[in-house]
Structures are given as C-alpha cells and as structure tokens.
Amino acid sequence: MQTFTANEAKTRFGEFIDLAPKEPVRVMRRDRVAGVMVSANDYEAMRAFYANRLQHSLVSSAEQARAQGLTAELLTALLADES
C-alpha cells in the first residue's frame, strides 16, 4: 500500500488518483492515518459486504428476540414513551 502525507496527496493528486485503482492509497496527517483511497470497485464491494453483514445481524437478532418471546406488540409497548 502506498502512503502519502496529506500535503503530498494534495500536490501529487493526479498520481494519487492513478494509483487508487491499482492498490489502496493511505493518507497520513500528523503521523496518523487520515484516510484511505480505494478503487470504486473495491469501495462498492466493501459496501455490499458490510450491508450483507448488517442484514445477517438484523435477521439473527430478530430470530433471537422471537425465540425469547418478543412480539411486535410487546416491542411497541416497551418502546412507547409513557413517561
């Protein structure tokens, strides 16, 4: 992975953009990672991966709640603001 300082990324932006489709490019600012540029395809793949993971977690949580006896009506009552 190539690493640029924030200033280098600004002054060498064309090179920075050209590298991203080939490999992730890390940007450092004050000795900390400020960001990483990746190709559009990699970004979309990451978004799909995390969306799928979130969907799986939601389904799993719903199944566990249902197994514990949580119904839509009980959930509505628990979430009602009656204070």
Summary of the structure (lengths in Angstrom):
residues: 83
radius of gyration: 21.9
end to end distance: 53.8
largest distance: 59.5
contacts: 171
relative contact order: 0.10
helix: 59%
strand: 18%
